């Protein structure tokens, strides 16, 4: 897992669109930074959001290491489809 995720990658993780992720960053719902190439979400924020989603939807708790592995798998799977 990189230190930052793109809005597209974060969208895959949260099951939203990249546009929704950008809106959430602009609205302050998600911590993000704006770089010349677009918005990026810090790794710590991506882990927090992924943890919240998994706990809410599946009622499971995962370690940071397991979350990172899961995020990497989601990104890799979606990159293959793209």
Backbone as CSV, one residue per row, in Angstrom:
resi,resn,N_x,N_y,N_z,CA_x,CA_y,CA_z,C_x,C_y,C_z
1,UNK,0.852,-1.176,0.000,0.000,0.000,0.000,0.894,1.234,0.000
2,UNK,0.631,2.150,-0.927,1.401,3.392,-1.007,1.046,4.312,0.157
3,UNK,1.825,5.370,0.320,1.560,6.340,1.384,0.294,7.153,1.117
4,UNK,-0.097,7.247,-0.152,-1.315,7.956,-0.531,-2.085,7.117,-1.532
5,UNK,-3.406,7.188,-1.479,-4.261,6.549,-2.469,-4.908,7.632,-3.320
6,UNK,-5.088,7.336,-4.585,-5.799,8.261,-5.470,-7.286,8.210,-5.132
7,UNK,-8.029,9.169,-5.650,-9.476,9.144,-5.419,-10.098,7.916,-6.077
8,UNK,-9.551,7.485,-7.194,-10.050,6.288,-7.875,-9.837,5.045,-7.011
9,UNK,-8.636,4.915,-6.445,-8.349,3.771,-5.577,-9.218,3.801,-4.325
10,UNK,-9.372,4.984,-3.744,-10.206,5.112,-2.548,-11.655,4.784,-2.857
11,UNK,-12.088,5.150,-4.050,-13.458,4.838,-4.474,-13.655,3.330,-4.542
12,UNK,-12.685,2.603,-5.056,-12.782,1.142,-5.103,-12.892,0.566,-3.695
13,UNK,-12.110,1.098,-2.775,-12.097,0.599,-1.400,-13.445,0.842,-0.710
14,UNK,-14.034,2.011,-0.949,-15.277,2.379,-0.260,-16.541,2.044,-1.054
15,UNK,-16.361,1.595,-2.291,-17.542,1.291,-3.101,-18.289,2.537,-3.541
16,UNK,-17.563,3.592,-3.782,-18.130,4.861,-4.235,-17.487,5.245,-5.558
17,UNK,-17.857,6.391,-6.100,-17.210,6.894,-7.312,-16.060,7.820,-6.922
18,UNK,-15.130,8.004,-7.852,-14.017,8.918,-7.605,-14.536,10.339,-7.383
19,UNK,-15.580,10.730,-8.102,-16.181,12.050,-7.921,-16.747,12.233,-6.520
20,UNK,-17.361,11.194,-5.991,-17.895,11.256,-4.628,-16.762,11.411,-3.624
21,UNK,-15.667,10.700,-3.845,-14.513,10.810,-2.941,-13.962,12.241,-2.981
22,UNK,-13.846,12.833,-4.174,-13.375,14.223,-4.283,-14.310,15.163,-3.527
23,UNK,-15.617,14.954,-3.693,-16.589,15.788,-2.975,-16.442,15.629,-1.463
24,UNK,-16.233,14.407,-1.017,-16.076,14.148,0.419,-14.813,14.820,0.966
25,UNK,-13.759,14.860,0.168,-12.532,15.565,0.586,-12.811,17.060,0.669
26,UNK,-13.440,17.615,-0.362,-13.755,19.057,-0.371,-14.665,19.441,0.796
27,UNK,-15.597,18.532,1.158,-16.542,18.802,2.248,-15.952,18.532,3.630
28,UNK,-14.723,18.014,3.671,-14.071,17.744,4.946,-14.456,16.423,5.586
29,UNK,-15.183,15.574,4.869,-15.577,14.271,5.417,-14.417,13.280,5.396
30,UNK,-13.505,13.471,4.451,-12.327,12.637,4.311,-11.119,13.555,4.286
31,UNK,-10.075,13.154,5.019,-8.826,13.913,4.974,-8.132,13.623,3.652
32,UNK,-7.744,14.656,2.974,-7.057,14.488,1.702,-6.186,15.684,1.402
33,UNK,-5.316,15.511,0.433,-4.445,16.606,0.003,-4.603,16.776,-1.496
34,UNK,-4.429,17.999,-1.937,-4.507,18.266,-3.369,-3.094,18.419,-3.914
35,UNK,-2.778,17.601,-4.880,-1.480,17.635,-5.537,-1.702,18.021,-6.992
36,UNK,-0.642,18.360,-7.721,-0.820,18.715,-9.129,-1.559,17.644,-9.936
37,UNK,-1.414,16.378,-9.552,-2.083,15.289,-10.273,-3.481,14.992,-9.778
38,UNK,-3.968,15.724,-8.800,-5.306,15.499,-8.253,-5.259,15.271,-6.752
39,UNK,-6.392,14.925,-6.193,-6.483,14.679,-4.755,-5.879,13.325,-4.409
40,UNK,-5.315,13.232,-3.195,-4.793,11.981,-2.670,-5.258,11.830,-1.223
41,UNK,-5.475,10.586,-0.814,-5.910,10.274,0.541,-4.736,9.609,1.261
42,UNK,-4.318,10.146,2.427,-3.211,9.543,3.165,-3.530,8.109,3.600
43,UNK,-2.500,7.305,3.711,-2.634,5.904,4.092,-3.412,5.747,5.404
44,UNK,-3.094,6.557,6.404,-3.768,6.447,7.699,-5.271,6.688,7.559
45,UNK,-5.652,7.634,6.732,-7.074,7.925,6.507,-7.740,6.788,5.750
46,UNK,-7.037,6.226,4.775,-7.579,5.090,4.022,-7.815,3.906,4.945
47,UNK,-6.880,3.651,5.849,-7.049,2.552,6.805,-8.243,2.803,7.727
48,UNK,-8.373,4.037,8.201,-9.498,4.375,9.091,-10.836,4.156,8.396
49,UNK,-10.939,4.643,7.172,-12.190,4.521,6.429,-12.499,3.072,6.079
50,UNK,-11.474,2.306,5.696,-11.678,0.891,5.387,-12.110,0.144,6.645
51,UNK,-11.480,0.451,7.766,-11.839,-0.188,9.034,-13.294,0.116,9.391
52,UNK,-13.681,1.373,9.272,-15.064,1.762,9.577,-16.054,1.005,8.703
53,UNK,-15.743,0.881,7.411,-16.658,0.201,6.485,-16.767,-1.282,6.829
54,UNK,-15.648,-1.924,7.074,-15.668,-3.358,7.372,-16.389,-3.630,8.682
55,UNK,-16.122,-2.818,9.699,-16.795,-3.017,10.985,-18.296,-2.786,10.872
56,UNK,-18.690,-1.782,10.097,-20.122,-1.484,9.948,-20.840,-2.542,9.129
57,UNK,-20.214,-3.015,8.056,-20.894,-3.932,7.147,-20.721,-5.402,7.524
58,UNK,-19.570,-5.758,8.062,-19.302,-7.169,8.333,-19.178,-7.469,9.829
59,UNK,-19.102,-6.432,10.635,-18.974,-6.639,12.066,-17.652,-7.274,12.464
60,UNK,-16.627,-7.107,11.626,-15.315,-7.694,11.887,-14.291,-6.610,12.170
61,UNK,-13.287,-6.969,12.956,-12.172,-6.070,13.213,-10.929,-6.688,12.601
62,UNK,-10.166,-5.869,11.882,-8.942,-6.329,11.249,-7.764,-5.485,11.706
63,UNK,-6.598,-6.079,11.730,-5.376,-5.335,12.060,-5.020,-4.429,10.886
64,UNK,-4.152,-3.456,11.137,-3.688,-2.579,10.055,-3.046,-3.399,8.940
65,UNK,-2.289,-4.396,9.319,-1.619,-5.242,8.316,-2.637,-5.954,7.434
66,UNK,-3.664,-6.524,8.048,-4.710,-7.206,7.270,-5.491,-6.218,6.408
67,UNK,-5.739,-5.028,6.947,-6.434,-4.000,6.169,-5.609,-3.574,4.962
68,UNK,-4.310,-3.387,5.167,-3.441,-3.017,4.052,-3.469,-4.094,2.969
69,UNK,-3.411,-5.337,3.390,-3.444,-6.449,2.434,-4.774,-6.451,1.665
70,UNK,-5.866,-6.242,2.375,-7.185,-6.209,1.746,-7.293,-5.045,0.760
71,UNK,-6.825,-3.874,1.152,-6.851,-2.703,0.263,-6.017,-2.972,-0.984
72,UNK,-4.826,-3.547,-0.792,-3.977,-3.877,-1.945,-4.685,-4.843,-2.890
73,UNK,-5.389,-5.828,-2.347,-6.122,-6.796,-3.181,-7.255,-6.126,-3.949
74,UNK,-7.988,-5.242,-3.282,-9.089,-4.530,-3.947,-8.548,-3.683,-5.092
75,UNK,-7.455,-2.973,-4.838,-6.865,-2.128,-5.873,-6.347,-2.979,-7.044
76,UNK,-5.643,-4.049,-6.742,-5.091,-4.902,-7.794,-6.199,-5.521,-8.646
77,UNK,-7.250,-5.969,-8.008,-8.384,-6.563,-8.736,-9.021,-5.547,-9.666
78,UNK,-9.233,-4.347,-9.175,-9.870,-3.310,-10.004,-8.949,-2.802,-11.099
79,UNK,-7.650,-2.752,-10.855,-6.714,-2.336,-11.903,-6.719,-3.339,-13.056
80,UNK,-6.889,-4.609,-12.754,-6.948,-5.630,-13.802,-8.180,-5.459,-14.663
81,UNK,-9.268,-5.017,-14.054,-10.528,-4.804,-14.790,-10.487,-3.552,-15.648
82,UNK,-9.722,-2.563,-15.171,-9.669,-1.262,-15.848,-9.039,-1.307,-17.187
